[in-house]
Amino acid sequence: MLCPRRKRPVKDEDFSAIVVPSMKGHGYLDYTIESHPSKAFQLMDELRHHGLLCDLVLRVTYKDAVVDFKVHKLVLAACSPYFKAMFTSNFKECLASEVTLKDVCPQVISRLVDYAYTSRITVGEKCVLHVLLAAMRFQMEDVAKACCDFLIKNLEPPNVIGIARFAEEIGCVELHQRCREYINSHFSEVIKEEEFFSLTHCQLLELISQDSLKVLCETEVYKACTDWVRWDAEARSQYFHALLNAVHIYALPAKFLKRQLQSCPILSKANSCKDFLSKIFHDMTLHKYLPPTPYRGTKLFYVAGGYNQQSLASMEAYDPRNNTWMQLAPMEQPCSGLGASVLFGLFYTVGGRNLSMQSNNADSATLSCYNPMTNQWTQLASLNTGRNRVGTGELDGSIYAVGGSQGSTHHNTVERYDPETNRWTFVAPMSVARLGAGVAACGGALYVVGGFDGQNRWKTVERYQPDTNTWHHVASMNTARSGLGVVSIDSYLYAVGGYDGQRQLNTMERYNVGRDVWEPVASMVHSRSAHGVTVYHDKLFVF
């Protein structure tokens, strides 16, 4: 017997079966195919390449070239607010089957259309700027960001000014900001490139007016200005005085300023500029009170070497802006009892001793220089004699190494280092030997405070006058101290902590240079000796 074939159900009412719901009453189907969007776009891209279902022709005209691209409006609108507005608003292009795009390279449009369908773009470095410009024009933010990231990653001194100018012209704020940051951080390299000399005087003035400019010494800023003027002296000399006003003139070394006044060809033809610098140089030589100069770049406090069961080679830096420490390149040899100075942006360590199992514990005569731009150390001319627990100070562009000891001999001798000649020379000795003395410059003189001669712990203070190469005693401290820290703020010297022969001290006293008198000031929370002190924004920091 043949049974009649049932018809295939095509409507809900054709189903005779009764669906019994789950006893729990909340069953449902939720299924996502992750590959569906990419497969859909892949199919649309295939349709585009075959010219199928395309509802728009993009006619791209560039110079003498005319190129047509068959596309789908929906795809362009999905990835570009520009095209979305064009095709969904009351613009004439909304119903048009052909749209003309002018002044954009067809190769660039080809890459952007490919991206719209495939979410991938490949661009050579010579074409990136063109693609970025088009991406900004058509509001394709992801492409624009990818181009910016690529350009930022490939910033170099020869190209950064051109890219910065381009970013400013097209309104790409982030790229422009990153270029400015790069220029500030690599100023000494950028000013050697040809692009630098294409800056207008307004652009150069804006650049050197920034305190975020990272330079070792203000001489780099001054030289950048003179080099820029010399590039076209006839046209640019008129801007030199305005540029000098943006240079931190009072931060220039007096020796450098003197040489410029004597031999700078730009100054020889600019009398007003020469008079301006001559007055400042005169104030420097008379050691008048000079106005404080803003910091360039990042102000860091360096802590090098020291002792923790043995001498240390490590070096750290403290950033007072965000209260953080960072590790820097270590010294070549462990060292404690060293002196340290900063001169023209370079950090110098002087003398000391290597107290470790691997060394002979000899007192050192080495001079090492750390360059924060390269994070590298360089060995320079050695002292004439080894000096452990040496005091150091900076005055008139030179470093002074004061006292210290070598073996059982305590020194009253003093040496001066000239960074221009890389030589140490002896100057007049102090009246007594001093180990662990505090040293600071104030008012054109070098002050040496306290110390220890092997038997006596001193409260006496000596002042060195470099113009006469002589030492003079001034008022003594109230407390004898060795291993103290000394800094100058305005016309005061601060003697901080130290050791009085029986205990470490937390007391601090201040010397009034004008009145020649010491007076006590607030004590520290903790007692300290053989520590470091520095000044930042008229505040005293102790390490």
N, C-alpha and C positions, 0 to 999 in steps of 0.2 A: 504494500500500500504506500502510495506516495503522499508525503505530507507537504502541504503548501509552504513555500518559503516566506518567512516573515520579512516585512519591510524594515529597512534600516531606520531607526528613529532619527528624526531631523529637528523636532521641536520638543519642548519640555513636556507637552501633553502626550507625546508619543511614547514616553517611558511608562511602562506598567509596573516596574519594580518599586517597592516602597523603601526609601532610605531610612534606616533606623539610626537616629542620632546617638552619639556617645552618651553614656550614663553621666559623664562629667559635664556634658553640655557646653563645652567651650573648645572643641576641636576646630582647627582651621589650617589652610595651606598657606605657607609663606616661603616663597622660593625666589632667590635672586641669582641671575646668571651674570657673573662678574664680567665676562668677556663680551656681553651684549653691546655696550656702547662702542667698544673698539671695532667689533665686527660690523656694526651699522655704519660707522664712519669709513671703514675699509671698503664697504660696498659702495657708499656714496662716492668715494675717491675713484673707484673703478668706473662708475657711471660717468664721472666727470671726464676721465681720460678718453672715454668712448663717445663723449658728447651727448649722453642720454639723460633725459629729464632735466637738463639744464634750463634755467629760466632767466639767465642773465648773461650778457657779454660785457666783460670789463675791457674797454678800449683804452689802452695805456699809451699816451703820447709823450715822448721824451726826445728833445732835440728833433732830429729828422726821422726818428724811429716811431712806428705805430705797430703795436702788438695787441692781439685780441686774446682774452682768456674766457672760456666758457665755464661758468660756475653756477652753483645753486645759492639763491639769495638766503635761504634758511641757514646754510652753513656759515656764510659770512656774518650774518646777523648774530649767530650764536656765540661768536668769538670776538666780536668787535662792536662796542657801543656806537661807534661812528656809523657803521653799516646798518645796525639795528634801527637807529634813528632815521637813516635815509630811506629804509624800506618799510617802516611802520608808521611814519608820520605823514603829514600832508605835503610832502615834497613831490615834485614831478617825477623823481626817480622811483617812487613807490610802485608805479604801474609800468615803468619803462622796462623794456627788454634789453636795453643797451645803456651803459653809463660810461662816460669818459673821465679818466683820471689823468691830470696833467702834471708835468714836472716831477715825475717819479720814474726811476729806472725800471724797465720791464723785468730785469733779473731780480730786482728787489721784490716786486709784486709777485713774481713767480714763487719766491721763497715764502712769502707771507701766505699765499694761497695754499701752498703745500702744507704749511703749519696748520692752517685752519682745518684741513682734512685729516692730518696725520698726527698732530700735536708734537711734531718734531721739526727742528730747523737746524740747518748746517750752513754756517757762514764763514768765509775766509776773513782773516784779520783786516784785509784791505777794504772789505765791504761792510764791516760792522757798523761804521758810522752812518752809512746810507740806510741800512736796515733799521738802526735805532731811530733815525729821523722819520722814516715811514711808519714805524711802530708807534711813535709818539703822535703822529698825524692821524692815524687811524685808530688810536686808543687801544692798541693791543698791548696791555700792560705786562703780561707775562713775557712776551718777546722783548719788550723794552727793558725789563728787569734783567733778563738773560744777557742782553747786550751790555748793559751797565756793569753787571758782575764780571763779564769777560774783560771789559776795558779797565775796570778797577784792578783786576788781577794782573793786568799787563801794563800798568802804569810804569813809566821809566822817566828819568830826568830829561831825555831828548823830546818826549812826546806829551808830557803832562800839561804844559801850558796851553798847547793847541787843543787838547781834549777838554781842558777846563773852559776855554773860550767857547768851544762848540757847545758844551753842556749848558753854559749860561745863555747862549743865543737861542737854543731850542727849549729852554725852560726846564731842563732836567735837573732838579734841585739836588737830589741825592748824589748824582755823579759829580756835579760841580763842587759840592761840599767835600766829597772824598778826594777830589783833585786838590783842593785847597789844603786839606790836611796833609796830603803827600808832599806838596810844595813846602809847607812849613817844616815838615820832618826831614826833608832832603834839600834844604835851601842851598847849602854849600855846593851841592852837585848841580842843581838846576841852574844856578847863575853862570855856569860855565858853558851852557848850551846856547845855540843860536836863537832858539825860540825866546829866551829871556830878553834878548835885545830888541825883540819886536814889541815888547810891552809899551804901552803909552805911559806918559809920566803919571797920569792919574792911577793907572793900574799898578805901577811900581810903588807909588806912594801908599796906596791901600795895602799892598803886600807887606811893606816894611813897617807899617804902623801897628801891626799885630804883635802883641806880646807872646802869642803862641808860637812865634817863629823860633825854631830850634837851631841855635848856633852855639859854637864853643865860645866865641868872643864877639863882641860888637864890632870888632875890626872887619869881620866878614860882611856885615851889613854896609859899613862905610865903603869898603872896596867894591861891593856890588853897585853902589850908586855911582862911584867914580868911573867904573868900567862902562856902565850904561851911558853916562854922559859922553865919555870918550868915543863911543861907537859912532856918534854923530855930534861932535862938539859944537859945531856952528848952530845947529838947531836946538840942542838940548841944554846948553849951558845956562839958559835962562831959568831952568827948573831946579838947578843944583841947590839953591838956598832952601827951597821948599822941601827937598829931599833931606837935607841936613837937619831940618827941624823934626823929622820923623826918626832920625838916628838917635840912639841913646848916647849922646856925645860924652856925657859925664862917666859913662862906663868904658870909654876908650882909654887904654893905657897912656900915661903921659909921654912915654918915650915914643910911642907910635904917633901921637898927635904932633910931637915936635918934628918928626921926620916928614910928616905930611906938610907941615907949614914950610919946611925947608925945600922940599923937592917935588911936591905934587903939581903936575902941569895944569890941572884943572883949577887949582887954587890960585896959581900965579896969574890967571886971567879973570879971576872973580874976587875983586877987592872986598866986597861986602861979606862974602863967605870967609875970606881969610881973616878979616877983622873979628868976625864972630867966633872963629875957632881960636884966634890969638887970645881973646879975653878969657875963654874957658881954660886954655893952657896956663895963662897967668894965674888964675885962681887955683889951679892944681899945684903949681910950683910953690905957691905961698901957703898951701895946705889950708885954704879957707874951707869953711863948712860948705860942702857940695850937696845939692839937692839929691835925695834918693832916686835911684833909677828903677823903673819896673823890671821885673824878672822876664827874661826871654825863655820860652819853652817851659820845661818842667823843672822845678826846684827839688832836688833830691838831697838827702843826707846820707853820706857814705860812712860805713863802719867796716874797717879792714883789719884783719889779723886779730891779735889779742891772745889771751891765755885761758885754757880750760884743761888743766892737768898736763897740757903740753901746748906749745905755740900753734896757732891756727893759720891756715892759708886762705880761709874763706873770706868772702866780701859780700856785704848786703847793702841795700839802699832802702831808705825810708821815704815814702811819698806823703808829705803832710796834708795834701789835698784830700786824700781818701783814706788816710790812716792805715796804710798797708806797707809791708816789707816785701822785697824781692831779692832773689839770689842773683849775683853778678859773677863774672868770670873771676876765679880765684887768683891770688897772687902766685908767682912762680915758686916761691918758697914760703913755708910757714914763718911767721914773724910776730913777736910781741915786743912791747916797749918801743914801738916805732913812733915817729912823728908824721903828721899828715897835713897837707895844705892843698888848697884849690887855687889855681892860677890860670886865668884866661880860659876857664871851662874845663881844664884838665886837672885830674886828681893825682897828687904826688904822695908817695910814701918815702920816708927818710929814715935810714939807720934801723935800729932795733936789734933783736937777737932771736935766734932760732933755738928754742929750748925743747928738744925732742930727742928720742933715743937714737935717731938716725944722724944727728948732727953733732958737731964738735962744740956747740954752744958758744961760738965766737961772736963777739959784738960786730954788727954789720956796718959797712960804709956804703951800702947800696942806695941808689936812688931809682925808684920805679915810677912810671907814669901810666895812669889808666885813662883811656879815651872813651867817654861814654857813647860816642857816636858809633864806634866799632866794637865796643865791649871787649877791648884787648889791652894787654899790658905791654909796655916797652921799657927796656933797661936803658938808663941814661948814665951820664958821668958819675963816678963814685965820689963820695966825700974824700977829703984828704986824710981823715982818721975815722975809725969806727966809733959809733955813738949809739949806746943803748939808753933808753928812756930820755931821748933827746927832745928838746922843745923846738917847735917850728912856728914861723910866722911869715906873713907876706907883707912886703912894703915896696912901693914904687916899682912893681913888676918883677921883683926878685924874691927868692925864698931864702930865709935865714934858718940855719941849723945851730941851735944854741945849747951849749953845755953837753950833758949826758956823760956817759962813762965808757971806758974800754978796759975790761978787766978790773983791776983794783984802782985804776986811775980815773979820778973825776975831773971833768974838763971845765975850765973857765973860758976856753976858746970858742970862737964863733966863726962860722963860714957862711958865705953868701953865694947863691946859685943864680946865674944869669941864663934864662932859657934860650936866649938868642944865640949865645955862644956855646951853650952846654958845658959850662965850666964853673967849678967851685973855687972861690978865693977866700983867704982869711981876711977878716976885718979886725978891728981893735978888740982885745979880749975883755971880758967882764972883770970886775974887781975880785970876785970869788968864784969858785967852782960851783956849779949848780946842776944837779941831776933831778929830773922830774919837775922842772920849773914850768910855770905857765907863761905863755908868750902871746902878745897881741899888739897890733899896730893901732895908733890913735893920733890924729893930728900931725901926721908926717914923721912920727917917731915910733921906735920899737920899744916896748916895755917888757921886761923880764921880771917875773914875780915869784918869790919864794924859792923852793928847791932844797936840795940836800947835798952837802959836800963830803959825805962819808962820816962826818962827826956831828956837824951842826945842821939843824933844820931851820931854814931862813924865813924871816918875816920881811926881810929887806926887799926893795924894789929898785931896779936900775933902768935907766932910759937911754936908748942909743939914738944919736943924731947922725943920720947917714951923710949929711952934707959936710960935717966936720970930722966924721969917723971917731966920735968920742962918746964915752959913757958918763952918766951923771946919776947920783943917787937922788931919789925923791922920797916922799913920806913912806914909812914902813906900814905894813898891814897891822891889824890888831892881834892877829894870830899867826904863828909860824905854820907854814904849810908846805908839803911836797906832794907830788902827785895830784895837784889841783888843776882845774880847768880855768882858763881866762879868756874872756871875750870882751869886745868893745861895742857899746851901743851909744850913739851920739858922742858926747864928750865924757863918757864914764867907762871905767874898766870894772868888770865884775870878776871877783875871785871866788870860785865855786868849789866847795868841799875840800878834799885832800886828806892828808895824814899829818898829825902833829907830833908824832913820835910815840904816842901812847894809844891813840884810837883814830879810827876814821871819822871824818867830820861831815856833818850835814849843814853846817853854818855857811853863810855867804856874806861877803862884804863888798862894798863898792867904793871905787876911787874916783873922786872928782878931780879931773885933770886941771881945771881952771883954779880950784882952791887948794890943790895939793893936800887933800885930806881923805882918809878912809872912814867909812861909816858902815855899821851893820845893816843888812836888809833881811828880808824874810828867809828863814831856813828851809831847806828841802825836807821832804817827807822822810827820805832815807839817807843814811850816811854813805859817802862814796869817796873813792880815791882811784887814781889811774883811769879816769873816765874821759869821755868826750863831751864837749859842749859846742853849741853852735847857735846862731841867731836866725830867726825867720819872722819877717813882719814885726820886728821889734819885740819878739818874744824869745826867751832863752830856753833851749832844749838841752837836756842832759841825758847821755847814754852811758 
